[in-house]
Amino acid sequence: MSFQLENYDSSVIGIASPDPLRFAFAKKTSAHAGGMARPIMGEQQQAIYTQVLTQPDTSRINNKRCLYIHIPFCRVRCTFCNFFQNAASRKLVDHYFSSLMTELKLKAKQPWTQQGRFHAVYIGGGTPTDLSPDQIQQLGQAIRDYFPLETDCEITLEGRINRFSDEMFGKALEGGFNRFSFGIQSFNTQVRRSAKRLDDREVVLERVSSLATTDAAPIVLDLLFGLPYQDLEVFEQDLKDFMSTGAHGVDLYQLVIGGDAPMLNLVEKGKIPPPASTPDKASMYELGSNFMSKHYVKQLSCSHWARDNRERSQYNSLAKTYAEVLPIGCGAGGNIGGYGLMHHRTLDAYNASIEKGELPVAMMTKQHAQADMFAQIKSGFDSGIIRRSELGLIEGQDLFDWFNPLFKHWQGIGLAELESDFLVLNLAGRFWSVSMAQAAIQILQTELQQMLKAS
């Protein structure tokens, strides 16, 4: 089995350029790479979901596992966000929390859940810190009581710094949360206001510093680069501000906007300047990467760095690549037993499903037969190193060797260095890692389809 690289155009595999960091691809089109899957019809979804949970596939018993719980509320909608679901109110949150706990207990006792151990848990949103302190404690304790967790399981609570009180922090720690991730996006007050982030720079700096100083758990910050008003000087100050807080880790994410994000309308109306171009975002990534190297902050993946050896970014490295993820909550997504899952995104539909005793599935797909291989490809590109030993075989052939024409092309256009058993991404390759992973998966998937048609 082999393929002709000439069959794929530059939009897929990238182009030769004097400046590959900025121009190897036109732009980043999605946050994560992925392969195709077959939709499951609505009338079959309940039965299949139930079967997966009650009659687990024993061949997957040693798979890495994560738990994802979604809290679909926000106090305000960020202008760059395409995932806003519900404005937070105490009545809505309390009703939802009751349904969430019902689903959590139901999922926890299923044979699938109890046959393996979970390596990472992530409470995301939305804004999980729109729960009350007591609800956060109750949720954390329930996770620890009902789910089989590894002894070093990472349990992350995501949230905003705004209104994240000492009481909430204390209750979360009592509930067993051992990692906290805050979506700062930028410390700069003007940038934050244009993005509808709450609190000015000084307030955010003081609160993050206070939390990090306790040393009670890793405090991790998400920073975006490419926001309106955020030039290289502003972004460099964001990086300096991160260092000044003492926070234990940071994600540097490229701004990718789409759908009905309010920022697009605001730019069109001339109310805010446009976000950065792809070449400008590449310059920001270069600045960020060099800044971290200069300050000896350890790089864990193409987008994550750690200052503290307790910060491992387990959920990001597992759930976004090859682990099975059990979803719980309105709008939660995951994959178990070879199926992709998306729960109802509206509160009414979700609550109604729980009240009927149904699984709250809205969409389901059967994953590609080579989904595990695609996941290993994603994992390698996410880490910045593709290892021969982790790619395995395809039709009896070493997949690393099979990819050799593509890997040589990427070396030739300045994205990576090809060694005997490794493809090592350089700075430009790390910036374009998602595009490269998507190209590898697309080519492999296309060639497999053609081989099936010919057989």
C-alpha positions in Angstrom: 0.0 0.0 0.0 1.4 3.4 -1.0 0.1 6.8 -2.1 1.1 9.6 -4.5 1.7 12.8 -2.8 1.0 14.6 -6.1 -2.7 13.7 -5.7 -3.0 16.2 -2.8 -2.9 19.9 -3.3 -1.2 22.6 -1.2 -4.4 23.3 0.8 -4.0 19.9 2.4 -0.2 19.3 2.6 1.1 22.9 2.7 3.4 24.8 0.3 7.0 25.8 0.0 7.6 29.3 1.3 10.6 31.4 2.4 8.6 31.8 5.6 6.9 28.5 6.6 5.9 29.7 10.0 3.6 32.3 8.5 2.7 30.9 5.1 3.0 27.1 4.9 -0.8 26.9 5.0 -3.4 29.6 4.3 -4.9 29.5 7.9 -5.9 27.2 10.7 -9.5 26.1 10.1 -10.3 24.2 13.3 -9.1 23.8 16.8 -8.7 20.0 16.5 -7.9 17.4 13.8 -10.3 14.5 13.2 -11.4 11.8 10.9 -14.8 11.0 9.3 -17.5 9.0 11.1 -20.8 7.5 10.1 -24.0 9.1 11.6 -26.3 6.9 13.7 -30.0 7.4 13.1 -32.0 8.9 15.9 -34.2 5.9 16.6 -31.1 3.7 17.1 -29.2 6.0 19.4 -30.8 5.1 22.7 -30.4 1.4 22.2 -26.8 1.6 21.0 -25.8 4.0 23.8 -27.4 1.7 26.4 -25.7 -1.3 25.0 -22.3 0.3 25.1 -22.8 1.2 28.7 -24.2 -2.1 29.8 -22.3 -4.5 27.6 -18.8 -3.0 27.3 -16.3 -4.2 24.8 -13.7 -6.1 26.8 -11.1 -5.4 24.1 -11.1 -1.8 25.2 -10.7 -2.5 28.9 -7.2 -1.1 29.0 -8.0 2.1 27.1 -7.1 5.4 28.8 -10.3 7.1 30.1 -11.5 10.6 30.9 -14.7 12.0 32.3 -16.1 15.3 30.9 -18.9 17.1 32.7 -20.4 20.2 31.0 -21.9 23.2 32.8 -23.7 25.2 30.1 -24.0 28.6 31.7 -22.2 32.0 31.3 -22.8 35.3 33.0 -22.0 37.1 29.7 -21.1 35.9 26.2 -17.5 36.5 25.1 -17.4 38.1 21.7 -15.1 35.4 20.2 -17.3 32.5 21.5 -19.4 30.3 19.2 -20.6 28.0 22.0 -22.8 30.2 24.2 -25.8 28.3 25.5 -27.5 29.9 28.5 -27.4 33.0 30.6 -26.8 32.0 34.2 -29.6 32.4 36.7 -29.9 30.7 40.1 -33.2 29.0 39.2 -31.9 27.6 35.9 -28.6 26.5 37.5 -30.2 24.8 40.4 -32.7 22.9 38.2 -29.9 21.8 35.9 -27.6 20.7 38.8 -30.4 18.4 40.0 -30.6 16.8 36.5 -26.8 16.6 36.2 -26.5 14.7 39.5 -29.2 12.3 38.4 -27.3 11.6 35.1 -23.9 11.4 36.9 -25.2 8.7 39.4 -26.8 6.8 36.5 -23.7 6.8 34.4 -21.4 6.0 37.3 -23.0 2.6 38.1 -23.0 1.3 34.5 -20.8 -1.8 33.8 -18.8 0.3 31.2 -17.9 2.8 33.8 -16.9 0.4 36.5 -14.8 -1.9 34.3 -11.9 0.6 34.0 -10.3 3.5 35.8 -10.4 7.2 34.9 -7.1 9.1 34.4 -8.5 12.6 34.2 -11.8 14.5 34.9 -12.6 17.9 33.5 -15.5 20.1 34.5 -15.9 22.5 31.5 -18.4 24.9 30.0 -19.8 27.4 29.7 -18.6 28.5 33.1 -18.6 25.8 35.8 -17.9 28.4 38.5 -21.4 29.7 37.9 -22.4 26.8 40.2 -22.6 27.7 43.9 -19.6 26.8 46.2 -21.7 24.0 47.8 -22.7 22.6 44.4 -19.0 22.5 43.4 -18.1 20.7 46.5 -21.0 18.2 46.1 -20.1 17.6 42.5 -16.4 16.9 43.3 -17.3 14.6 46.1 -19.8 12.7 44.0 -17.1 12.1 41.3 -14.7 10.7 43.9 -17.4 8.6 45.6 -19.0 7.1 42.5 -16.3 6.7 39.8 -13.2 4.4 39.8 -10.4 6.9 39.6 -6.7 6.3 39.2 -4.7 7.3 42.4 -3.2 10.2 40.5 -6.3 11.2 38.7 -6.3 14.9 37.6 -9.6 16.6 38.4 -9.9 20.0 36.8 -12.4 22.7 37.5 -12.6 25.3 34.7 -13.9 28.8 35.3 -13.6 32.6 35.4 -11.6 34.5 37.9 -14.6 36.8 38.3 -16.5 36.0 41.5 -14.2 33.0 42.2 -14.1 33.6 45.9 -12.0 32.1 48.7 -15.1 30.2 49.8 -15.5 28.6 46.3 -11.8 27.7 46.1 -12.0 26.1 49.6 -15.1 24.2 48.8 -13.6 23.0 45.5 -10.5 21.7 47.3 -12.7 20.0 49.9 -14.6 18.3 47.1 -11.4 16.9 45.7 -10.6 19.2 42.8 -6.8 19.2 42.3 -6.4 21.5 39.3 -7.9 24.8 38.3 -8.0 26.3 34.8 -9.0 29.9 34.2 -9.9 31.4 30.9 -8.0 34.7 31.2 -7.5 35.2 27.4 -5.7 38.4 28.0 -4.8 40.5 31.0 -5.0 43.8 29.0 -8.0 45.8 30.0 -8.8 47.1 26.5 -8.5 43.7 25.0 -10.6 42.1 27.7 -13.4 44.7 27.3 -13.5 44.2 23.6 -13.9 40.4 24.2 -16.6 41.0 26.9 -14.4 39.6 29.7 -15.2 40.7 33.2 -12.7 42.5 35.5 -9.8 44.8 34.6 -6.2 43.8 34.5 -5.3 44.7 38.0 -8.2 42.7 39.5 -7.3 39.6 37.5 -3.6 39.8 38.3 -4.3 40.2 42.0 -6.7 37.3 42.1 -4.6 34.8 40.1 -1.6 35.7 42.2 -3.5 35.1 45.4 -4.7 31.7 44.3 -1.3 30.6 43.0 0.4 31.8 46.2 -1.7 29.3 48.3 0.1 26.4 46.4 -2.9 24.3 47.2 -3.3 23.0 43.6 -1.9 23.9 40.1 -3.4 27.1 38.7 -3.4 27.1 34.9 -4.3 30.0 32.6 -5.7 30.0 29.1 -4.3 32.9 27.0 -5.6 33.6 23.4 -3.4 35.3 20.8 -4.8 37.3 17.9 -7.6 39.2 19.7 -8.6 42.7 18.6 -6.2 45.4 20.1 -3.7 42.6 21.0 -0.5 43.4 19.1 2.9 41.9 19.8 3.6 44.4 22.6 0.3 43.6 24.3 0.8 39.9 24.0 4.3 40.1 25.4 2.9 41.9 28.4 0.3 39.1 28.8 3.2 36.6 29.0 5.0 38.8 31.5 1.8 39.1 33.5 1.4 35.3 33.5 4.9 34.9 34.9 4.3 37.6 37.6 1.2 35.8 39.0 3.1 32.6 39.8 0.5 30.5 38.0 1.7 27.0 37.4 0.9 26.5 33.7 -0.4 28.3 30.6 -2.1 27.4 27.4 -1.4 29.6 24.4 -4.3 29.2 21.9 -4.6 30.8 18.5 -7.8 32.7 18.1 -10.1 30.9 15.6 -13.5 32.5 15.1 -16.5 31.3 13.2 -20.2 30.6 13.2 -22.2 33.4 14.9 -19.5 34.7 17.2 -20.5 38.3 18.1 -16.9 39.5 17.3 -17.6 39.1 13.6 -20.6 41.4 13.7 -18.7 44.0 15.8 -15.8 44.0 13.4 -18.2 44.4 10.4 -19.9 47.3 12.1 -16.6 49.0 12.8 -17.0 48.9 16.5 -13.7 47.0 17.1 -10.7 46.4 14.9 -10.4 43.0 13.2 -8.5 40.2 14.9 -5.0 39.5 13.8 -4.2 37.9 10.5 -2.7 34.4 10.4 0.9 35.7 9.7 0.5 38.0 12.7 -0.7 35.2 14.9 2.3 33.2 13.8 4.5 36.0 15.0 2.7 35.9 18.3 3.2 32.2 18.6 6.9 32.7 17.9 7.1 35.3 20.5 5.3 33.1 23.0 7.4 30.0 22.3 10.7 32.0 22.6 9.5 33.7 25.7 8.8 30.4 27.4 12.2 29.0 26.3 14.0 32.1 27.6 12.3 31.7 31.0 12.8 27.9 31.1 9.1 27.1 31.2 8.7 23.5 30.2 6.8 22.8 27.0 4.3 19.9 27.4 2.6 20.1 24.0 2.5 22.5 21.0 0.2 24.8 23.0 0.9 24.1 26.7 3.7 25.0 29.1 4.2 24.2 32.8 6.2 25.9 35.5 5.3 23.4 38.2 6.0 19.7 38.1 2.5 19.0 39.4 1.0 20.5 36.2 0.7 17.7 33.7 -2.2 18.8 31.5 -3.4 15.2 31.5 -6.9 15.9 30.2 -5.7 17.9 27.3 -3.1 15.3 26.3 -5.5 12.4 26.7 -9.0 13.5 25.8 -8.1 15.5 22.8 -6.1 12.7 21.2 -6.7 9.0 22.0 -8.6 8.5 25.3 -12.2 7.4 25.6 -14.3 10.2 27.1 -17.5 9.7 29.0 -19.8 12.8 28.6 -22.2 14.0 31.3 -24.4 17.1 31.0 -26.2 19.3 28.6 -24.0 20.0 25.6 -21.3 17.5 26.6 -19.5 15.5 24.0 -17.3 12.4 24.1 -16.6 9.0 22.7 -16.9 5.5 24.2 -17.0 2.0 22.8 -16.2 3.2 19.3 -19.0 5.7 19.1 -18.9 9.5 19.1 -21.5 11.2 21.3 -23.1 14.7 21.6 -25.7 15.4 24.2 -28.7 17.7 23.8 -27.5 21.3 23.7 -30.8 22.9 25.0 -31.7 22.8 28.7 -35.3 21.8 28.0 -34.4 18.8 25.9 -31.7 17.7 28.3 -33.9 18.1 31.4 -36.8 16.3 29.7 -34.5 13.3 28.8 -33.3 13.0 32.3 -36.8 13.2 33.8 -37.9 10.4 31.4 -34.9 8.3 32.5 -33.4 8.5 29.0 -29.8 9.0 28.0 -29.6 12.6 26.8 -28.0 11.9 23.4 -28.7 14.3 20.5 -26.1 13.0 18.0 -24.2 9.8 17.7 -21.6 8.6 15.1 -19.9 5.3 14.5 -16.2 6.0 14.5 -13.9 5.1 11.6 -12.5 1.6 11.7 -9.0 3.3 12.0 -10.1 5.8 14.6 -7.5 4.5 17.1 -4.8 5.1 14.5 -6.1 8.6 13.8 -5.9 9.3 17.5 -2.3 8.2 17.7 -1.5 10.6 14.8 -3.3 13.4 16.6 -1.4 12.6 19.8 2.0 12.7 18.1 1.4 16.0 16.4 -0.1 17.5 19.6 3.2 16.6 21.4 5.3 17.9 18.5 7.0 14.5 17.9 5.7 11.7 15.8 7.3 8.4 16.9 7.6 5.3 14.7 6.9 3.1 17.7 3.5 4.7 18.3 2.1 4.7 14.8 1.9 0.9 14.3 1.2 -0.9 11.1 -1.3 -0.4 8.2 -2.0 -3.4 6.0 1.2 -5.0 7.4 3.3 -2.0 6.5 5.0 0.3 9.0 2.9 3.5 9.0 5.8 5.7 9.7 7.5 4.5 6.5 4.2 4.7 4.6 4.0 8.4 5.5 7.6 9.0 4.4 6.7 11.0 1.2 4.6 13.4 3.3 7.2 13.6 6.1 9.9 14.3 3.5 7.7 17.0 2.0 7.3 18.7 5.4 11.0 18.5 6.0 11.6 20.1 2.6 9.3 23.0 3.2 10.7 23.8 6.7 8.1 22.4 9.1 10.0 19.4 10.6 13.2 17.3 10.8 12.9 13.7 9.7 15.0 11.2 11.6 15.1 7.4 11.3 12.3 6.9 13.9 11.0 10.4 14.6 9.4 13.3 12.8 10.3 16.3 15.1 8.3 19.5 14.5 10.2 22.8 14.6 8.6 26.1 15.6 6.7 26.4 12.3 5.5 22.8 12.5 4.3 23.3 16.1 2.3 26.4 14.9 0.8 24.3 12.1 0.5 21.1 14.0 -3.3 20.8 13.8 -3.2 21.4 10.0 -0.5 18.8 9.7 -2.3 16.2 11.7 -5.5 16.8 9.7 -3.5 16.3 6.5 -2.0 13.0 7.7 -5.5 11.7 8.7 -7.2 12.9 5.5 -4.6 11.2 3.3 -4.7 8.0 5.3 -8.5 7.9 5.3 -8.7 8.7 1.6 -6.2 6.0 0.6 -8.0 3.4 2.8 -11.3 4.3 1.1 -9.8 3.9 -2.3 -8.3 0.6 -1.3 -11.7 -0.7 -0.1 -13.3 0.4 -3.4 -10.7 -1.4 -5.4 -11.0 -4.7 -3.5 
